[in-house]
Amino acid sequence: MADIRPFKAYRPNEDVVSRVAALPYDVYNRQEAVEVVKKEPMSFLAIDRAETQFPQDHDMYADDVYQKAHDMLWDKIADGTFVHDDNDCYYIYEQNMQGRVQTGIVACSSIDDYQNNIIKKHENTLAAKEADRIHHVDTCDAQTGPIFLCYRNNRVITDTVNKVKNESEPVYGFISVDKVCTKVWIIDEKEDIKAIQAAFACMKAIYIADGHHRCASAVKVGLKRRAEDPNPTGHKEYDYFLSVLFPDDQLMIMDYNRVVRDLNGLTTEEFMNKLSAKYDVEKVDGQFKPAEKYQIGMYMDNTWYKLTAHEDIRVQDAVDGLDVAILQNEILEPVLGISEPKNDKRIDFVGGIRGLSELEKRCHEDMKVAFAMHPTGIHELFDVADAGRLMPPKSTWFEPKLLSGLFIHSIK
């Protein structure tokens, strides 16, 4: 039974929303963040990455950086850059990326549902990556970047969303920095709110699609504040985290591709012989993008190949049966010597949004071989999470990204 509640969002004034809303903090390195904020000082990235307000040699994890983020956020709320809704609402968040539309519900999700595995995970988190966002959320007294959640499509929620979209005008309509057409509607009618909340309450499972570290950080801040509160109720603002929940049938997971620096001491002929023991290898003209499961595109020595997994390696297992896992278990580790892909400097990962030409480019610059993967399916993600297991690193790439600073949830 999922506890997904409406809330009173802080959100940008309509006149400046396109300037304020920003891509997530972790899309950029430090220098890139500085350049974005220099070009657009109103970008929420100035708050999400407050080290942009300090000299380059300033420690980006120093306490005064997080305090600066707090001060800038609440100063902008005070000066009217952000408005505050008077009543608890759900929000409809529509993203149109090159004609493909996904529509989610902006809401607050329970940290207890995360703890009790109603909100299910498919990735491990690293304490070092959590620490930054824990400090940021705790100091800012607010969650500023939503967690990307998904659920199995629900007719009541779909009908309510369509009704609100048909009967009212969006409060926002703009093109975001990543060229995605973004629209927002407010759901404030009591009957609509009741219907959505009840529909979520009937769900036995909701899934983290993207944002595992941000989610874990928000939960840890909430648990910390609950422990410090002399009168905890389990239903205070810190007991919930900012989320956008999308139905499974609207989401697109893109390929997350692999590039490897060398052949682990093998000659090209030796490598191809070992590869052929596991995959059918077929040379193709032009780029090859896998069209179905158990296919991989490989680029090496200016040539594209179609790889098709042999029947005997098509494992029927939620994790080991993933294409990325089969490649890892059959080729990357035993043949190319990459046993810990998360830490091995000989391998890198390229999001599908960059296209196959990026794989060619990397092989011409600093890599020897590239593997273009078939995207992991959303129900493969569900199966892994339902089994209480974890995906291999870099298994999913979701597009478009959720904007930061478009909705803010105060945890004061």
N, C-alpha and C positions, 0 to 999 in steps of 0.2 A: 504494500500500500504506500504509494509515493506521496510525499507531502510537498507539493509544488504550489507556492503561494504568490498572490499578487503583492505589489509593493509600490511605494511612492518614490519614483525615480527622480534623481537629478539628471537633466539632459540639456544639451545645448540649445540656446536661443535659436529659433528658426533662421534668423538672419546670418548666423555664423556657423551653422552646423557643418557645412561642407569644408570649412577651414579647420574646425576643431577635431572632428572624427579622424582617427589615425589607425594605421595598421598596428598589429600587436607589437609590444616592446621588443620581443625576441626575434623579430624579422630582420632587425638591423644590428650591425656592429656599432661600436662607439662612434667612429668617425662618420659613418653613414647617418646615425641619429643626429649628430651635430649639424650635418649639412641639411637634413630635413627641417630641423628647427630653425636654422639660419634662414632658410628659404621661406618658411611659414611659421612665424613665432607663435601663432595661435594653436598650432598643432598640439594635440593632447600628448604627443610624444615628449614634449617639454616637461610634462608632469610624470609620465610613465618612466622616462629616462632623465631624471633631474640632474644627472651629471653633465648634461648639455649646458647647464647654467654655470659651470665651473671651468677653470683652466684644464687643459688636457692632462696635466700631470696630477690632478686631484684624484684621490682615491674614490672611485665610483661607488664604493660600498660604505663610505664613511657616514656616520650618523647625521651630519649636517646635510648630506645629499637627500636623505629621506625626509628630513625636516623641511627642506626646501620644497619637496614635492607636496607635502601637507600644506604648507603656506600658500603655494601657488594655486592648489585646488580650491581651498576655501576662500581665497581672495577672489577667484573667478566666480565662485558661487555668490559671494557678497556683491560683486559689481554687475551682476546680471548676465554674465556670459552663459551661466547655466540657470535654468528655471527648475522649480520643484513642484511636482504635481501634488494637489491637495488630498487626493484620495488614493487608496490602494487600487492599482490597475495591473492588468496584463498589457503587453505591447506586442503588436505584430511587426516582425522584422523580415522584410522581403528583400532578397538579393537576386538581381538579374545579371548573370554573367554570360555575355554573348548569346542571349536568348534562352539560357537554361535558368529556370527560376527555382529558388528554394525559399520556403516561408516558415519561419519559426516563431515560437512564443517566448518572449522575454519575461522571465519570472525569477523568483528566488527559490532555490532548492535546499533541502534540509541537510545539515551536516550529519544528522543521525542516520539518514538514508544512506549516506556515503559510508558511515561507520558500519552499518548493518548489511551492506552489500546489496541494497535495493538499487542504488546507483553503482553500476558495475564498471570495473576497470579492466583494461587489457594491456597496460604498460606498468613497469616499475618506475618509481621516481627516485631521483638522486637528492640527498640531503643538501648538497652544495647548491643545487639549482633552486631548491625550495627556499633556502635561507633568504635570498634577495627579495622574493615576493612576500614572504612572511613579514619581513621588516617593513616593506613598502605598505602593505595593507594595514598592518598594525599601527604604523605611524600616521598614515593618511586618514585613519578611521573610516575607510571606504574601500569597496571593491570597484575597480574601474575597468577591468577587462573580463568579459563574460566567458564562462566555460561552455564549450560546444558539446551539448548533450543530444542524444537521439532516442527515439522510441518507435515501437511498432505502430504503424499508422492507425489512427483512431477516428472513426467517422464523426463522432460528436465534436471533436476539436476541429476537424476539417470543415464541417458545416458551419460552426460558429465563426471561424476565421473568414470563410467566404462571405458569410452574412455581414460581418462588420466591414469588410472591404467593399462590398456592394452598396452598403447603406451610408458610408461616411467617406470623407476625404482624408488622405494621409496628412499627418502633421509634418512629415518630411518627405521630400523627393529630391534627390541629388545624385550626382556622379561622384563616387568616392575616389580616393587617391589611386586605387588599383583599377580604375575604369569600370567599376561595378555600379549598376544602377540600383540605388538603395532607397527603399520606401519604408515608412513607419506609420502604423495606425495605433490608436489607443483603444483598448477594450475597457470601458468603465461602467457599462450597464450591469447591474447586480445579477440579473439572470444569466447573462453571458459568462460572467466571472464564476458564478456558481456551477454552471455546466462544465466549464473547463477544469475547474478545481476537482470536481467529482470524477471527471474522466481520468485525470491523472491519478486520483486516489485509488482507482481500480487496477492500476498497472502494477504488476509484480516486479518489473525490472525496467530500468532506464539505464542508458549506456553512455559512458564518456567517449565521445568521438575524438576530440582534440582538447588539449589543455590539462593533461594529468598533473603537471607540476603546479599550475595555478590553482587547480582544484584542491590538491593536497595542502597547499599553503593556506588557502582560505579556511579549510577545515581546521587546521592546526591553530590558526588565530582564534577561530570561534571556540575551540575547546579550551584554549588558554584563558579567554575572557570568561567563559562559563566557570572555570575553576576559581577565578578571582572574584566572581560576583557573589556577594553575600545572599542574594535572593534569585538564583537562577530558576527559570521556568521551562527552558527548552524551546521557547517560542519568541525569544528576543531577536533583534536584528542580527546580532553576531552568530545566531544559531542557523543562519541561512546564507547561501552564497549566490552571487549573480550568475545567471545561466541563460542560454538560448537553447530551446528544445525544438528539434526538427523531426518530422516524420521520416521513417527510413526510406520510403519510396521517392523522396525528393532529393536525396543526397547523392553526391558523386565523389567516390574515392578515386583519386588519380594514381597513376603508377609512381612508385618510389624506386628509382633505378640505382644501379651499382656501377662504379668504375674502380678498376684495380690497377695498381701502379706497375706490376711486373708479373711474370709467369712463374714465380717461385723457383727460378733456376732451370725451368724446363725450356726446351726448344719449342718453337711453334708446332712442329710435327708431333712431339711428345705430348704436348698439351692437347692437341686435337684428338689424338688417339685415346687419351684418358676421358676426354669429354664425350667422344663417340660411344664409350662403354655405358654411358648413362642417358644420353640424348641422341635422337636422330639429328644429324647436322646437315643442313641444306643451304648452299650458297644462294643468295637472292640478289636481284638487281634493285638497287636503291634501298632506302631505309625500310626496316621491317618493324612494325608495331604489333605486338601480339594481340590477336583478336579473341583468344579464348584461354581458359585455364590450361596449364601444363605446357604453354608455349612461352618462349623467351626469344627476344631479338638480341643478337650478339654482334658487336662491331669490333673488328681487330684488323690491323694492317690495311686500312682503307676499304675493307670489305664487310658487308652485312651478311649475317647468317640467320636462318630460322632454326631454333632448337625446339624439339618436341620430346618431352620426357618419356622414357621407356615405361611400359606398364608396371614393371617390377619396382619402380621408385615412386609410384603414385600412391603415397601412403594415405590410408583412410583414418586420419586423426585431425582433430580440430586445429592443432598447432603444426605438427610435422607435415601435414598435408597441404599447408600453404605453399604457394609457388616460391616465395622468398625463403621459406624454410627448406624446401627441397634443394634449391640452389645452394644454400648455405651448407646443408648436411652432405650433399653429394659432390660438390665441386669446390666451393670457396674454402672449406676447411680441409678436406682430405687431399685435394689437388693443389690448391693455391696457398695452403698453410695459414689461412685466416680463421683462427679459432675464436677470437673475441672481436667481432666486427665493430662493436661500440668504441673500442679503444685502439684498434689497429690503425696505424697511420698509412698503411698500404692500401686501404680502401676508403672510398668516399661515397656519398649518397647524393643523388641529384633528383630533386622533385620534378614530377612529370610536367608541371607548369612550364618548365624551361624547354621542353621539346627534345626530340631526338637529335637535333643539330647540336645541342649542348653536349651530348655524349660524344659526338664526333670531334667537337672542339677540344674536349678534355683529352681524348686519345691523341690528338695532334700536339697537345701542350705538355701534359705531365703524366698521362696514364697509358697503359698498354692495351687494356681490353675493357669494354663496356657491356653491361647486361641491361637490356630494356625489358622491364617486367610487365606482366599482365596485372592490372590493379587488383588488390585484395577486395573481395566483395563485402558489402555491409553486413550480410548475414554470416559470413565467415568471421567477422569481428564479433557479432553476437554470440556465435558458437564458442569462440575462445573465452569470452567473458562469462558466459553461462557455465562453462566448465571450470571456472575459477582459475584459469591459466593465463599466461602472458604471451603476447606476440613477440617474434624476433624484433630487434631494433629496426626502426625505419621501415615499417610494414605498410603504413598508410600515409597518404598525403591528401588532405582535404582542401578544396577550393570552392568558393572564395573564403578568405579569412574573415573572422568577425572583427568589427571595428572596436577600438577602445575609445572611451570617452563619449560614446553615443548614449550610453546608459550608465549611471553611477548609483551604487547602492551604499548608503551610509550605514555603518555598523555602530554608530554612537549609541 
